[in-house]
Structure formats: structure tokens, C-alpha cells
Amino acid sequence: MILEHVVLPVIPGHEPAFLSAFELARPLISCQPGFVDLELRRGVERPHEFLLLVRWESVTAHEDGFRTSPEYLEWKALLHHFYDPFPDVSHFALEPLAVEAAAAIAVTTLDEVRAGVDALDRQIIDLVAQRQQYVARAGELKRGQPRDAVRAPARVEEVVAKVRAQAEVAGASQTVVEATYRAMIGAFIELELGIHGG
Ligand SMILES: C=C(O[C@@H]1C=C(C(=O)O)C=C[C@H]1O)C(=O)O
């Protein structure tokens, strides 16, 4: 897996229009073969700059796949006019296991272990918050459907099977990942039922 890194310098004053256009453009990239996920972050010192991070299965998926696709023409038309100057794109190797394992092996005290765990927890919570936004939206979209549609047990099993497979690739314990996901999804279902009103 690789990480595409690009700082997007949006013409000042055009940020809200850029963000709306980005939401229209998002499905054009997320449907591409080899696309994994993306993050868009706003600059703190320069709020007209946005950091776009896209995980791809390979550089080829990005450069020979997306960039030669018909969807890329639409992506360009929607977004490129917002940038000045046109941004530089770079790719970074993504070996989370190697990086994390090296960091975890290098620590020698329990305080350092806990500092490492705390830093990862901040990232995990940020992702849980993003996941919650989607689950809440699912609750709204399922209004009028029975409670069982909220619980969607077949989808739960699909998610569990998928994350178990991902855990194996990443070197995470499948037992820990499955238990974590079943607990998390159970709690999300309760939250979703509240939004659904069922
Ligand atoms: C978000 C959904 O609703 C519920 C929550 C799920 C989850 O947190 O992944 C999965 C299935 C449902 O139990 C959905 O149907 O996709």
C-alpha cells in the first residue's frame, strides 16, 4: 500500500466552494480500483491550504488507473480550477506494521509504552468519530424501515469477516479485532436506534 500526499493551495475565499466540490468529486476517486481511503485536512497556519492523503494499493493504481480514467476528467473539471499554484504530488511507502513494530520495539520503559498507546488512541478516537458520522447517517436513511434493518445482522457479519481479513494482513490479532468490532458495532446499533427512532 502507498500514501499519496498533496498539499492543495486553494485560492483564498474559495474554500467553501472547494469543499462542496470535493464532496461531489469524492465518489469519482473512491470507486477506482486500488483506492483504499482518503483524508482531507485543513491547514492550521494557512487555512486556504488542504492536505489530501489518499491510500492506494499501488502507485500504478493512482497513476495508470485513476489518472487515465474517465472519472479523472470529471475530477479535474470539478477541482483543478481551485488550485493556485498547481500542487505537487508525492507518494510515500506505507508499511504501518514495520513502522509501528519498530517504534514499539524501541521503547524500554512502561511510561514510553503508555505514551505510544495514548498517541495511537488519539488517532483511533478520531477515526471512531468519523465512523460515527456514517452510522448516524445510516440511522437517518433507515427511518421508516423496521428495527431489524437498523441491526442489519448480515452486514455486521460482512464487516466482521472483512476486518478479520484486514487484521491478518496487518499482523493484528483477529480475535482482538473481532471482539473489538462486535462490541463497537453493538454500541453503534444502540446509537443508531436512537436516531432511527425505532
Ligand atoms: C451502519 C449500519 O448499521 C448498523 C451498524 C453497522 C456498523 O457499525 O458497521 C453495521 C450494520 C448495522 O448493524 C449499516 O447498516 O451499514
The ligand as an SDF file (V2000), in Angstrom:
LIG
                    3D

 16 16  0  0  0  0  0  0  0  0999 V2000
  -24.1900    1.4040    9.6510 C   0  0  0  0  0  0  0  0  0  0  0  0
  -25.0890    0.4100    9.5250 C   0  0  0  0  0  0  0  0  0  0  0  0
  -25.9120   -0.0020   10.5580 O   0  0  0  0  0  0  0  0  0  0  0  0
  -25.5000   -0.8600   11.6110 C   0  0  0  0  0  0  0  0  0  0  0  0
  -24.1110   -0.6090   12.0510 C   0  0  0  0  0  0  0  0  0  0  0  0
  -23.0830   -1.2360   11.4190 C   0  0  0  0  0  0  0  0  0  0  0  0
  -21.6640   -0.8110   11.6520 C   0  0  0  0  0  0  0  0  0  0  0  0
  -21.4070   -0.0980   12.6330 O   0  0  0  0  0  0  0  0  0  0  0  0
  -20.7960   -1.1780   10.8280 O   0  0  0  0  0  0  0  0  0  0  0  0
  -23.3360   -2.2920   10.5240 C   0  0  0  0  0  0  0  0  0  0  0  0
  -24.6010   -2.7730   10.3280 C   0  0  0  0  0  0  0  0  0  0  0  0
  -25.7150   -2.3010   11.1760 C   0  0  0  0  0  0  0  0  0  0  0  0
  -25.8020   -3.1350   12.3140 O   0  0  0  0  0  0  0  0  0  0  0  0
  -25.2780   -0.2870    8.2400 C   0  0  0  0  0  0  0  0  0  0  0  0
  -26.3520   -0.8710    8.0420 O   0  0  0  0  0  0  0  0  0  0  0  0
  -24.3670   -0.2600    7.3950 O   0  0  0  0  0  0  0  0  0  0  0  0
  1  2  2  0
  2  3  1  0
  2 14  1  0
  3  4  1  0
  4  5  1  0
  4 12  1  0
  5  6  2  0
  6  7  1  0
  6 10  1  0
  7  8  2  0
  7  9  1  0
 10 11  2  0
 11 12  1  0
 12 13  1  0
 14 15  2  0
 14 16  1  0
M  END
$$$$
